[in-house]
Amino acid sequence: MSDAGVRLDKFWGRELAEEGVSRGRIKGWIEAGLALVDGEVSLKGNRKLARGQTVTLKAAEPEPGEYAAEPVRGDIEAVFEDEDMLVVVKPAGLTTHPAPGEPGPTLVNLLIHQWPDIAAENSSMDPQRPGIVHRLDKDTSGLMAVARNEPARLALSDSFAGRRTFKVYLALVHGCPKQARGTVDAPMGRHPSRKTQMAVVPKGGREARSDYRVLWTGPRGLASLVAVRIHTGRTHQIRVHMAHLGHPLLGDAVYGARENAEWSRRPDRLAALAPRQMLHAFYLGVPHPETGEPVTRWLAPPEDFQTLLAGLTRECLRVGIVGMPGGGKSTLLKALRDMGRPCFSADESVAELYAPGGDGAAMIRQRFGGQYTLDDGGVDKPGLFKVMRESEGVRREVMDMVHPMVRHQCEEFFMAHRDEPVAYAEVPLLLEGGWHKSGMVDLVAGVRCPEAKRNGELRELRHLSPEMLAVFDSWQWPEADKLAACDVIVDNDKGLAELAGEAGRLDAAAQDEWDRRNIAFQGWMDALWPDLADELAPEAAEKMAAEEGDEGDEA
């Protein structure tokens, strides 16, 4: 968006507000002849800018009480270095340069200790921010270009202003964007009521454009890894744009306050793995300030970023257990429970729902007017079962009421045990309900029991008549169809000791699958960074050839 018609003093007031620079100070700088419009000094703050004009504010001498940045010992890594410029690694938690309320130490303090030629007394650059031509938020990690002398600073600043740079960030965001890739073209400005924040604004905002691409989405859509290329460099641009899409960054307490609060209350280890906004400056391309040749570098995300990314996929393997009625599912579940494994039983869940005060009992009472409700408020299970046998419509209606509640309890069970390697859920109608297709479970284990045993000794142990067992069978898939849909088969054709052995075999297979998935993900992640950099290289080279525009100084 053009700044035509904006007063010179208001333009600089807006641009430097994030630096804590007062309007009075800007007024003094303009009156001191430090403001240039198209290369000529402009002493009037009320001068209105015209389309296409170039404005510059020259560095001022420190005012009384304001000092030049002092060197501070540190260890900043440079991934590119020559006599004109650096490309350095800014760690998360380090402010770029001194500012009101941010005395340091900052990146600038560490830079001028490690490379003294950058300091103002040696380079004639700004005393408080020598070498800085763009910025990263304090809690953003990644690559930054730094000038080592004033001519290089002017050239690099011109490249950033002219949009001849190429910047791609990696972000971890809540949920999964509906589109796998897209562009957010949404002007930004100060938040109308929270002046320290930026926002997408309907009027008066400055052009802000970001291209994003979803690289990976975690299990059950919990969070996604997104690559974002910014065409403009507005303050907090990526954080604001992703929040505008409905997918704020993990750890962003400013632009994703609600999501961040919910995340911090999680019952698992993920709650502590997002202490900052998860944003990393991954790829940077700039024309060299002296030769004009492209300088491109990429940097894998830091440990905290990768730990959280790996943690998103290191959730418990969800194993669903199915089988024909009376075939030994509950006995298998007991064996797994005796091994110390977390286990969920749909039958136990229904019993709880049907008990006095249960949600299922309340719904049955509301729907049937107390016809199948006992004096204590619980469900009259024999009476309800009788009508379900007689009416397919009633059976389906009851299932439609109860199954979502069972599924909700099962989901809460899996979430509560997310940090375990494996968790098991015995759900008789898991396949019939399509849970295996919806991502509710990762692996399905089927109990295979000989018909003679199931319809003989096991039926008698449960005190079921052949007719009753036949009714239960009729509500489920045939055994052949069930087993064909399973990933693992557990045989229950001998005694309890043998079934316990089968439980151990199932658990070992599940543990192996959990390990295999995590190892595979780590390999995928290690290969992603260089592969992504190779993919971006041609686009970066094309971008830096030449293009004009107006780019801000912070992403």
Secondary structure as a PSIPRED ss2 file (coil, helix, strand):
# PSIPRED VFORMAT (PSIPRED V4.0)

   1 M C   1.000  0.000  0.000
   2 S C   1.000  0.000  0.000
   3 D C   1.000  0.000  0.000
   4 A C   1.000  0.000  0.000
   5 G C   1.000  0.000  0.000
   6 V C   1.000  0.000  0.000
   7 R E   0.000  0.000  1.000
   8 L H   0.000  1.000  0.000
   9 D H   0.000  1.000  0.000
  10 K H   0.000  1.000  0.000
  11 F H   0.000  1.000  0.000
  12 W H   0.000  1.000  0.000
  13 G H   0.000  1.000  0.000
  14 R H   0.000  1.000  0.000
  15 E H   0.000  1.000  0.000
  16 L C   1.000  0.000  0.000
  17 A H   0.000  1.000  0.000
  18 E H   0.000  1.000  0.000
  19 E H   0.000  1.000  0.000
  20 G C   1.000  0.000  0.000
  21 V C   1.000  0.000  0.000
  22 S C   1.000  0.000  0.000
  23 R H   0.000  1.000  0.000
  24 G H   0.000  1.000  0.000
  25 R H   0.000  1.000  0.000
  26 I H   0.000  1.000  0.000
  27 K H   0.000  1.000  0.000
  28 G H   0.000  1.000  0.000
  29 W H   0.000  1.000  0.000
  30 I H   0.000  1.000  0.000
  31 E H   0.000  1.000  0.000
  32 A C   1.000  0.000  0.000
  33 G C   1.000  0.000  0.000
  34 L C   1.000  0.000  0.000
  35 A E   0.000  0.000  1.000
  36 L E   0.000  0.000  1.000
  37 V E   0.000  0.000  1.000
  38 D C   1.000  0.000  0.000
  39 G C   1.000  0.000  0.000
  40 E E   0.000  0.000  1.000
  41 V E   0.000  0.000  1.000
  42 S C   1.000  0.000  0.000
  43 L C   1.000  0.000  0.000
  44 K C   1.000  0.000  0.000
  45 G C   1.000  0.000  0.000
  46 N C   1.000  0.000  0.000
  47 R C   1.000  0.000  0.000
  48 K E   0.000  0.000  1.000
  49 L C   1.000  0.000  0.000
  50 A C   1.000  0.000  0.000
  51 R C   1.000  0.000  0.000
  52 G C   1.000  0.000  0.000
  53 Q C   1.000  0.000  0.000
  54 T C   1.000  0.000  0.000
  55 V E   0.000  0.000  1.000
  56 T E   0.000  0.000  1.000
  57 L E   0.000  0.000  1.000
  58 K C   1.000  0.000  0.000
  59 A C   1.000  0.000  0.000
  60 A C   1.000  0.000  0.000
  61 E C   1.000  0.000  0.000
  62 P C   1.000  0.000  0.000
  63 E C   1.000  0.000  0.000
  64 P C   1.000  0.000  0.000
  65 G C   1.000  0.000  0.000
  66 E C   1.000  0.000  0.000
  67 Y C   1.000  0.000  0.000
  68 A C   1.000  0.000  0.000
  69 A C   1.000  0.000  0.000
  70 E C   1.000  0.000  0.000
  71 P C   1.000  0.000  0.000
  72 V C   1.000  0.000  0.000
  73 R C   1.000  0.000  0.000
  74 G C   1.000  0.000  0.000
  75 D C   1.000  0.000  0.000
  76 I C   1.000  0.000  0.000
  77 E C   1.000  0.000  0.000
  78 A E   0.000  0.000  1.000
  79 V E   0.000  0.000  1.000
  80 F E   0.000  0.000  1.000
  81 E E   0.000  0.000  1.000
  82 D C   1.000  0.000  0.000
  83 E C   1.000  0.000  0.000
  84 D C   1.000  0.000  0.000
  85 M E   0.000  0.000  1.000
  86 L E   0.000  0.000  1.000
  87 V E   0.000  0.000  1.000
  88 V E   0.000  0.000  1.000
  89 V E   0.000  0.000  1.000
  90 K E   0.000  0.000  1.000
  91 P C   1.000  0.000  0.000
  92 A C   1.000  0.000  0.000
  93 G C   1.000  0.000  0.000
  94 L C   1.000  0.000  0.000
  95 T C   1.000  0.000  0.000
  96 T C   1.000  0.000  0.000
  97 H C   1.000  0.000  0.000
  98 P C   1.000  0.000  0.000
  99 A E   0.000  0.000  1.000
 100 P C   1.000  0.000  0.000
 101 G C   1.000  0.000  0.000
 102 E E   0.000  0.000  1.000
 103 P C   1.000  0.000  0.000
 104 G C   1.000  0.000  0.000
 105 P C   1.000  0.000  0.000
 106 T C   1.000  0.000  0.000
 107 L H   0.000  1.000  0.000
 108 V H   0.000  1.000  0.000
 109 N H   0.000  1.000  0.000
 110 L H   0.000  1.000  0.000
 111 L H   0.000  1.000  0.000
 112 I H   0.000  1.000  0.000
 113 H H   0.000  1.000  0.000
 114 Q H   0.000  1.000  0.000
 115 W C   1.000  0.000  0.000
 116 P H   0.000  1.000  0.000
 117 D H   0.000  1.000  0.000
 118 I H   0.000  1.000  0.000
 119 A C   1.000  0.000  0.000
 120 A H   0.000  1.000  0.000
 121 E H   0.000  1.000  0.000
 122 N H   0.000  1.000  0.000
 123 S H   0.000  1.000  0.000
 124 S C   1.000  0.000  0.000
 125 M C   1.000  0.000  0.000
 126 D C   1.000  0.000  0.000
 127 P C   1.000  0.000  0.000
 128 Q C   1.000  0.000  0.000
 129 R C   1.000  0.000  0.000
 130 P C   1.000  0.000  0.000
 131 G C   1.000  0.000  0.000
 132 I E   0.000  0.000  1.000
 133 V C   1.000  0.000  0.000
 134 H C   1.000  0.000  0.000
 135 R E   0.000  0.000  1.000
 136 L C   1.000  0.000  0.000
 137 D C   1.000  0.000  0.000
 138 K C   1.000  0.000  0.000
 139 D C   1.000  0.000  0.000
 140 T C   1.000  0.000  0.000
 141 S E   0.000  0.000  1.000
 142 G E   0.000  0.000  1.000
 143 L E   0.000  0.000  1.000
 144 M E   0.000  0.000  1.000
 145 A E   0.000  0.000  1.000
 146 V E   0.000  0.000  1.000
 147 A E   0.000  0.000  1.000
 148 R C   1.000  0.000  0.000
 149 N C   1.000  0.000  0.000
 150 E H   0.000  1.000  0.000
 151 P H   0.000  1.000  0.000
 152 A H   0.000  1.000  0.000
 153 R H   0.000  1.000  0.000
 154 L H   0.000  1.000  0.000
 155 A H   0.000  1.000  0.000
 156 L H   0.000  1.000  0.000
 157 S H   0.000  1.000  0.000
 158 D H   0.000  1.000  0.000
 159 S H   0.000  1.000  0.000
 160 F H   0.000  1.000  0.000
 161 A H   0.000  1.000  0.000
 162 G C   1.000  0.000  0.000
 163 R C   1.000  0.000  0.000
 164 R C   1.000  0.000  0.000
 165 T C   1.000  0.000  0.000
 166 F E   0.000  0.000  1.000
 167 K E   0.000  0.000  1.000
 168 V E   0.000  0.000  1.000
 169 Y E   0.000  0.000  1.000
 170 L E   0.000  0.000  1.000
 171 A E   0.000  0.000  1.000
 172 L E   0.000  0.000  1.000
 173 V E   0.000  0.000  1.000
 174 H E   0.000  0.000  1.000
 175 G C   1.000  0.000  0.000
 176 C C   1.000  0.000  0.000
 177 P C   1.000  0.000  0.000
 178 K C   1.000  0.000  0.000
 179 Q C   1.000  0.000  0.000
 180 A C   1.000  0.000  0.000
 181 R E   0.000  0.000  1.000
 182 G E   0.000  0.000  1.000
 183 T E   0.000  0.000  1.000
 184 V E   0.000  0.000  1.000
 185 D E   0.000  0.000  1.000
 186 A C   1.000  0.000  0.000
 187 P C   1.000  0.000  0.000
 188 M E   0.000  0.000  1.000
 189 G E   0.000  0.000  1.000
 190 R E   0.000  0.000  1.000
 191 H C   1.000  0.000  0.000
 192 P C   1.000  0.000  0.000
 193 S C   1.000  0.000  0.000
 194 R C   1.000  0.000  0.000
 195 K C   1.000  0.000  0.000
 196 T C   1.000  0.000  0.000
 197 Q C   1.000  0.000  0.000
 198 M E   0.000  0.000  1.000
 199 A E   0.000  0.000  1.000
 200 V E   0.000  0.000  1.000
 201 V C   1.000  0.000  0.000
 202 P C   1.000  0.000  0.000
 203 K C   1.000  0.000  0.000
 204 G C   1.000  0.000  0.000
 205 G C   1.000  0.000  0.000
 206 R E   0.000  0.000  1.000
 207 E C   1.000  0.000  0.000
 208 A C   1.000  0.000  0.000
 209 R E   0.000  0.000  1.000
 210 S E   0.000  0.000  1.000
 211 D E   0.000  0.000  1.000
 212 Y E   0.000  0.000  1.000
 213 R E   0.000  0.000  1.000
 214 V E   0.000  0.000  1.000
 215 L E   0.000  0.000  1.000
 216 W E   0.000  0.000  1.000
 217 T E   0.000  0.000  1.000
 218 G C   1.000  0.000  0.000
 219 P H   0.000  1.000  0.000
 220 R H   0.000  1.000  0.000
 221 G H   0.000  1.000  0.000
 222 L C   1.000  0.000  0.000
 223 A E   0.000  0.000  1.000
 224 S E   0.000  0.000  1.000
 225 L E   0.000  0.000  1.000
 226 V E   0.000  0.000  1.000
 227 A E   0.000  0.000  1.000
 228 V E   0.000  0.000  1.000
 229 R E   0.000  0.000  1.000
 230 I E   0.000  0.000  1.000
 231 H C   1.000  0.000  0.000
 232 T C   1.000  0.000  0.000
 233 G C   1.000  0.000  0.000
 234 R C   1.000  0.000  0.000
 235 T C   1.000  0.000  0.000
 236 H C   1.000  0.000  0.000
 237 Q H   0.000  1.000  0.000
 238 I H   0.000  1.000  0.000
 239 R H   0.000  1.000  0.000
 240 V H   0.000  1.000  0.000
 241 H H   0.000  1.000  0.000
 242 M H   0.000  1.000  0.000
 243 A H   0.000  1.000  0.000
 244 H H   0.000  1.000  0.000
 245 L C   1.000  0.000  0.000
 246 G C   1.000  0.000  0.000
 247 H C   1.000  0.000  0.000
 248 P C   1.000  0.000  0.000
 249 L E   0.000  0.000  1.000
 250 L C   1.000  0.000  0.000
 251 G C   1.000  0.000  0.000
 252 D C   1.000  0.000  0.000
 253 A C   1.000  0.000  0.000
 254 V C   1.000  0.000  0.000
 255 Y C   1.000  0.000  0.000
 256 G C   1.000  0.000  0.000
 257 A H   0.000  1.000  0.000
 258 R H   0.000  1.000  0.000
 259 E H   0.000  1.000  0.000
 260 N H   0.000  1.000  0.000
 261 A H   0.000  1.000  0.000
 262 E H   0.000  1.000  0.000
 263 W H   0.000  1.000  0.000
 264 S H   0.000  1.000  0.000
 265 R C   1.000  0.000  0.000
 266 R C   1.000  0.000  0.000
 267 P C   1.000  0.000  0.000
 268 D C   1.000  0.000  0.000
 269 R H   0.000  1.000  0.000
 270 L H   0.000  1.000  0.000
 271 A H   0.000  1.000  0.000
 272 A H   0.000  1.000  0.000
 273 L C   1.000  0.000  0.000
 274 A C   1.000  0.000  0.000
 275 P C   1.000  0.000  0.000
 276 R C   1.000  0.000  0.000
 277 Q C   1.000  0.000  0.000
 278 M C   1.000  0.000  0.000
 279 L E   0.000  0.000  1.000
 280 H E   0.000  0.000  1.000
 281 A E   0.000  0.000  1.000
 282 F E   0.000  0.000  1.000
 283 Y E   0.000  0.000  1.000
 284 L E   0.000  0.000  1.000
 285 G E   0.000  0.000  1.000
 286 V E   0.000  0.000  1.000
 287 P E   0.000  0.000  1.000
 288 H C   1.000  0.000  0.000
 289 P C   1.000  0.000  0.000
 290 E C   1.000  0.000  0.000
 291 T C   1.000  0.000  0.000
 292 G C   1.000  0.000  0.000
 293 E C   1.000  0.000  0.000
 294 P E   0.000  0.000  1.000
 295 V E   0.000  0.000  1.000
 296 T E   0.000  0.000  1.000
 297 R E   0.000  0.000  1.000
 298 W E   0.000  0.000  1.000
 299 L C   1.000  0.000  0.000
 300 A C   1.000  0.000  0.000
 301 P C   1.000  0.000  0.000
 302 P C   1.000  0.000  0.000
 303 E H   0.000  1.000  0.000
 304 D H   0.000  1.000  0.000
 305 F H   0.000  1.000  0.000
 306 Q H   0.000  1.000  0.000
 307 T H   0.000  1.000  0.000
 308 L H   0.000  1.000  0.000
 309 L H   0.000  1.000  0.000
 310 A H   0.000  1.000  0.000
 311 G H   0.000  1.000  0.000
 312 L H   0.000  1.000  0.000
 313 T H   0.000  1.000  0.000
 314 R C   1.000  0.000  0.000
 315 E C   1.000  0.000  0.000
 316 C C   1.000  0.000  0.000
 317 L E   0.000  0.000  1.000
 318 R E   0.000  0.000  1.000
 319 V E   0.000  0.000  1.000
 320 G E   0.000  0.000  1.000
 321 I E   0.000  0.000  1.000
 322 V E   0.000  0.000  1.000
 323 G E   0.000  0.000  1.000
 324 M C   1.000  0.000  0.000
 325 P C   1.000  0.000  0.000
 326 G C   1.000  0.000  0.000
 327 G C   1.000  0.000  0.000
 328 G C   1.000  0.000  0.000
 329 K H   0.000  1.000  0.000
 330 S H   0.000  1.000  0.000
 331 T H   0.000  1.000  0.000
 332 L H   0.000  1.000  0.000
 333 L H   0.000  1.000  0.000
 334 K H   0.000  1.000  0.000
 335 A H   0.000  1.000  0.000
 336 L H   0.000  1.000  0.000
 337 R H   0.000  1.000  0.000
 338 D H   0.000  1.000  0.000
 339 M C   1.000  0.000  0.000
 340 G C   1.000  0.000  0.000
 341 R C   1.000  0.000  0.000
 342 P C   1.000  0.000  0.000
 343 C E   0.000  0.000  1.000
 344 F E   0.000  0.000  1.000
 345 S E   0.000  0.000  1.000
 346 A H   0.000  1.000  0.000
 347 D H   0.000  1.000  0.000
 348 E H   0.000  1.000  0.000
 349 S H   0.000  1.000  0.000
 350 V H   0.000  1.000  0.000
 351 A H   0.000  1.000  0.000
 352 E H   0.000  1.000  0.000
 353 L H   0.000  1.000  0.000
 354 Y H   0.000  1.000  0.000
 355 A C   1.000  0.000  0.000
 356 P C   1.000  0.000  0.000
 357 G C   1.000  0.000  0.000
 358 G C   1.000  0.000  0.000
 359 D H   0.000  1.000  0.000
 360 G H   0.000  1.000  0.000
 361 A H   0.000  1.000  0.000
 362 A H   0.000  1.000  0.000
 363 M H   0.000  1.000  0.000
 364 I H   0.000  1.000  0.000
 365 R H   0.000  1.000  0.000
 366 Q H   0.000  1.000  0.000
 367 R H   0.000  1.000  0.000
 368 F H   0.000  1.000  0.000
 369 G C   1.000  0.000  0.000
 370 G C   1.000  0.000  0.000
 371 Q C   1.000  0.000  0.000
 372 Y C   1.000  0.000  0.000
 373 T E   0.000  0.000  1.000
 374 L C   1.000  0.000  0.000
 375 D C   1.000  0.000  0.000
 376 D C   1.000  0.000  0.000
 377 G C   1.000  0.000  0.000
 378 G C   1.000  0.000  0.000
 379 V E   0.000  0.000  1.000
 380 D C   1.000  0.000  0.000
 381 K H   0.000  1.000  0.000
 382 P H   0.000  1.000  0.000
 383 G H   0.000  1.000  0.000
 384 L H   0.000  1.000  0.000
 385 F H   0.000  1.000  0.000
 386 K H   0.000  1.000  0.000
 387 V H   0.000  1.000  0.000
 388 M H   0.000  1.000  0.000
 389 R H   0.000  1.000  0.000
 390 E H   0.000  1.000  0.000
 391 S C   1.000  0.000  0.000
 392 E H   0.000  1.000  0.000
 393 G H   0.000  1.000  0.000
 394 V H   0.000  1.000  0.000
 395 R H   0.000  1.000  0.000
 396 R H   0.000  1.000  0.000
 397 E H   0.000  1.000  0.000
 398 V H   0.000  1.000  0.000
 399 M H   0.000  1.000  0.000
 400 D H   0.000  1.000  0.000
 401 M H   0.000  1.000  0.000
 402 V H   0.000  1.000  0.000
 403 H H   0.000  1.000  0.000
 404 P H   0.000  1.000  0.000
 405 M H   0.000  1.000  0.000
 406 V H   0.000  1.000  0.000
 407 R H   0.000  1.000  0.000
 408 H H   0.000  1.000  0.000
 409 Q H   0.000  1.000  0.000
 410 C H   0.000  1.000  0.000
 411 E H   0.000  1.000  0.000
 412 E H   0.000  1.000  0.000
 413 F H   0.000  1.000  0.000
 414 F H   0.000  1.000  0.000
 415 M H   0.000  1.000  0.000
 416 A H   0.000  1.000  0.000
 417 H C   1.000  0.000  0.000
 418 R C   1.000  0.000  0.000
 419 D C   1.000  0.000  0.000
 420 E C   1.000  0.000  0.000
 421 P C   1.000  0.000  0.000
 422 V E   0.000  0.000  1.000
 423 A E   0.000  0.000  1.000
 424 Y E   0.000  0.000  1.000
 425 A E   0.000  0.000  1.000
 426 E E   0.000  0.000  1.000
 427 V C   1.000  0.000  0.000
 428 P C   1.000  0.000  0.000
 429 L C   1.000  0.000  0.000
 430 L C   1.000  0.000  0.000
 431 L C   1.000  0.000  0.000
 432 E C   1.000  0.000  0.000
 433 G C   1.000  0.000  0.000
 434 G C   1.000  0.000  0.000
 435 W C   1.000  0.000  0.000
 436 H C   1.000  0.000  0.000
 437 K C   1.000  0.000  0.000
 438 S C   1.000  0.000  0.000
 439 G C   1.000  0.000  0.000
 440 M C   1.000  0.000  0.000
 441 V C   1.000  0.000  0.000
 442 D C   1.000  0.000  0.000
 443 L E   0.000  0.000  1.000
 444 V E   0.000  0.000  1.000
 445 A E   0.000  0.000  1.000
 446 G E   0.000  0.000  1.000
 447 V E   0.000  0.000  1.000
 448 R E   0.000  0.000  1.000
 449 C C   1.000  0.000  0.000
 450 P C   1.000  0.000  0.000
 451 E H   0.000  1.000  0.000
 452 A H   0.000  1.000  0.000
 453 K H   0.000  1.000  0.000
 454 R H   0.000  1.000  0.000
 455 N H   0.000  1.000  0.000
 456 G H   0.000  1.000  0.000
 457 E H   0.000  1.000  0.000
 458 L H   0.000  1.000  0.000
 459 R H   0.000  1.000  0.000
 460 E H   0.000  1.000  0.000
 461 L H   0.000  1.000  0.000
 462 R C   1.000  0.000  0.000
 463 H C   1.000  0.000  0.000
 464 L C   1.000  0.000  0.000
 465 S C   1.000  0.000  0.000
 466 P H   0.000  1.000  0.000
 467 E H   0.000  1.000  0.000
 468 M H   0.000  1.000  0.000
 469 L H   0.000  1.000  0.000
 470 A H   0.000  1.000  0.000
 471 V H   0.000  1.000  0.000
 472 F H   0.000  1.000  0.000
 473 D H   0.000  1.000  0.000
 474 S H   0.000  1.000  0.000
 475 W C   1.000  0.000  0.000
 476 Q C   1.000  0.000  0.000
 477 W C   1.000  0.000  0.000
 478 P C   1.000  0.000  0.000
 479 E H   0.000  1.000  0.000
 480 A H   0.000  1.000  0.000
 481 D H   0.000  1.000  0.000
 482 K H   0.000  1.000  0.000
 483 L H   0.000  1.000  0.000
 484 A H   0.000  1.000  0.000
 485 A C   1.000  0.000  0.000
 486 C C   1.000  0.000  0.000
 487 D C   1.000  0.000  0.000
 488 V E   0.000  0.000  1.000
 489 I E   0.000  0.000  1.000
 490 V E   0.000  0.000  1.000
 491 D E   0.000  0.000  1.000
 492 N C   1.000  0.000  0.000
 493 D C   1.000  0.000  0.000
 494 K C   1.000  0.000  0.000
 495 G C   1.000  0.000  0.000
 496 L H   0.000  1.000  0.000
 497 A H   0.000  1.000  0.000
 498 E H   0.000  1.000  0.000
 499 L H   0.000  1.000  0.000
 500 A H   0.000  1.000  0.000
 501 G H   0.000  1.000  0.000
 502 E H   0.000  1.000  0.000
 503 A H   0.000  1.000  0.000
 504 G H   0.000  1.000  0.000
 505 R H   0.000  1.000  0.000
 506 L H   0.000  1.000  0.000
 507 D H   0.000  1.000  0.000
 508 A H   0.000  1.000  0.000
 509 A H   0.000  1.000  0.000
 510 A H   0.000  1.000  0.000
 511 Q H   0.000  1.000  0.000
 512 D H   0.000  1.000  0.000
 513 E H   0.000  1.000  0.000
 514 W H   0.000  1.000  0.000
 515 D H   0.000  1.000  0.000
 516 R H   0.000  1.000  0.000
 517 R H   0.000  1.000  0.000
 518 N H   0.000  1.000  0.000
 519 I H   0.000  1.000  0.000
 520 A H   0.000  1.000  0.000
 521 F H   0.000  1.000  0.000
 522 Q H   0.000  1.000  0.000
 523 G H   0.000  1.000  0.000
 524 W H   0.000  1.000  0.000
 525 M H   0.000  1.000  0.000
 526 D H   0.000  1.000  0.000
 527 A H   0.000  1.000  0.000
 528 L H   0.000  1.000  0.000
 529 W H   0.000  1.000  0.000
 530 P H   0.000  1.000  0.000
 531 D H   0.000  1.000  0.000
 532 L H   0.000  1.000  0.000
 533 A H   0.000  1.000  0.000
 534 D H   0.000  1.000  0.000
 535 E H   0.000  1.000  0.000
 536 L H   0.000  1.000  0.000
 537 A H   0.000  1.000  0.000
 538 P H   0.000  1.000  0.000
 539 E H   0.000  1.000  0.000
 540 A H   0.000  1.000  0.000
 541 A H   0.000  1.000  0.000
 542 E H   0.000  1.000  0.000
 543 K H   0.000  1.000  0.000
 544 M C   1.000  0.000  0.000
 545 A C   1.000  0.000  0.000
 546 A C   1.000  0.000  0.000
 547 E C   1.000  0.000  0.000
 548 E C   1.000  0.000  0.000
 549 G C   1.000  0.000  0.000
 550 D C   1.000  0.000  0.000
 551 E C   1.000  0.000  0.000
 552 G C   1.000  0.000  0.000
 553 D C   1.000  0.000  0.000
 554 E E   0.000  0.000  1.000
 555 A C   1.000  0.000  0.000
